[in-house]
Every structure is written in C-alpha cells, then in structure tokens.
Amino acid sequence: MKPASHHLAKCKHCRAPIVWCLTSANGKRQPVNYEPDETGNVAVMQGADGKLYVRAVTAARSEIRPGEWQAKPHQATCPARQLPGRSSSGGQRATSGVRPVPWQR
C-alpha cells in the first residue's frame, strides 16, 4: 500500500520522494521514503484525521497491521545527507601536530 499522492514531498537535499509522518511515540515529524520497502524498520499508517503516523517495527511489535505499510526512514537512505556526529573517515584520529597539554610535557 502506498500513501496518497497529496502526502508526497521531495527531500530538499537529494530530491527523492518522501512523506512526512508524525511519530507515534512523541509526535515529532519524521521523513519516510515514499516507496514501501519490506526491509524497512518502520510501519506507516494514515490516521482518522488524515495525517500519516509512523511507528518502529521491533522484535516485540514486528507484525504489520491492516492499513499499515512497511518503509524506511529517509535519513537512512538519503545519499546527500550525512548524520551529524558521524565521521566518514572511519580511521584513527591524527596525532601529529597536536599540541600536548601541560601534564603531558
């Protein structure tokens, strides 16, 4: 099941089709990929008020209920955006040229 086309938006970083959902846990907005994905870790449903709601698919609540579809959060798949605090180098930090603090002298 796909969300209605009036929910469709575009990511401002990569221009991919997304839908904005409200999290069921705290009501915050979360971008989710527009296309359903069986490997996704969130379930999206349209509420009675017409808004889209998203919840995490966990081991304890892994079933997809009628009216829900499985998708991936867009942050996990956006090629143009890197999550803050994540280093792309993956290696060790540079130690040459680092000024020692007084207790190291």
Residue, then its C-alpha position, 0 to 999 in steps of 0.5 A: m500500500k502506498p500513501a496518497s499522492h497529496h502526502l508526497a514531498k521531495c527531500k530538499h537535499c537529494r530530491a527523492p520522494i518522501v512523506w512526512c509522518l508524525t511519530s507515534a511515540n512523541g509526535k515529532r515529524q519524521p521523513v519516510n521514503y515514499e516507496p514501501d520497502e519490506t526491509g524497512n524498520v518502520a510501519v506507516m499508517q494514515g490516521a482518522d484525521g488524515k495525517l500519516y503516523v509512523r511507528a518502529v517495527t521491533a522484535a516485540r511489535s514486528e507484525i504489520r497491521p491492516g492499513e499499515w505499510q512497511a518503509k524506511p526512514h529517509q535519513a537512512t537512505c538519503p545519499a546527500r545527507q550525512l548524520p551529524g556526529r558521524s565521521s566518514s573517515g572511519g580511521q584513527r584520529a591524527t596525532s601529529g601536530v597536536r599540541p600536548v597539554p601541560w601534564q603531558r610535557 
